[in-house]
Amino acid sequence: MITFVLDPMHYIDLIFEDFEKHLKVHHGTIKKGKRITTYIGRTMLISMMKKFTQGRDLIRPSMIRFVTTYLTLACLHELKASLVSMFSSKE
């Protein structure tokens, strides 16, 4: 008899992948988050963001592919006030 033991992280990744694929609110939110991080990804804005967020990054890498997306969304939420200040500043 052959038994397969899958890493529990694999199951977590599949759950988050299902969230993104099947829940419209997740898909829309992730799409908006990607647009924000892509826009800030420009060199000038990264240094400006570091100034307004006290050196924090938006993207938190994870070993699990789809979890990275949700960690990044959490950072966007945590840093929302700093990001709003940055985009509304005269700089």
LINLINLIN-V986098 format. One record per backbone hydrogen bond with DSSP energy under -0.5 kcal/mol. CO is the residue of the C=O (numbers start at 1). NH is the residue of the N-H. If there is no record, write none. Layout:
BEGIN
CO|NH ; CO|NH
END
This chain:
BEGIN
4|6 ; 7|10 ; 7|11 ; 8|12 ; 9|13 ; 10|14 ; 11|15 ; 12|16 ; 13|17 ; 14|18 ; 15|19 ; 16|20 ; 17|21 ; 18|22 ; 19|23 ; 22|24 ; 23|26 ; 23|27 ; 24|28 ; 25|29 ; 26|30 ; 27|31 ; 28|32 ; 29|33 ; 30|34 ; 31|35 ; 32|36 ; 33|37 ; 34|38 ; 35|39 ; 36|40 ; 37|41 ; 39|42 ; 42|46 ; 43|47 ; 44|48 ; 45|49 ; 46|50 ; 47|51 ; 48|52 ; 49|53 ; 50|55 ; 51|54 ; 53|56 ; 58|60 ; 59|61 ; 63|65 ; 64|68 ; 65|69 ; 66|70 ; 67|71 ; 68|72 ; 69|73 ; 70|74 ; 71|75 ; 72|76 ; 73|77 ; 74|78 ; 75|79 ; 77|80 ; 79|83 ; 80|84 ; 81|85 ; 82|86 ; 83|87 ; 84|88 ; 85|89 ; 86|89
END
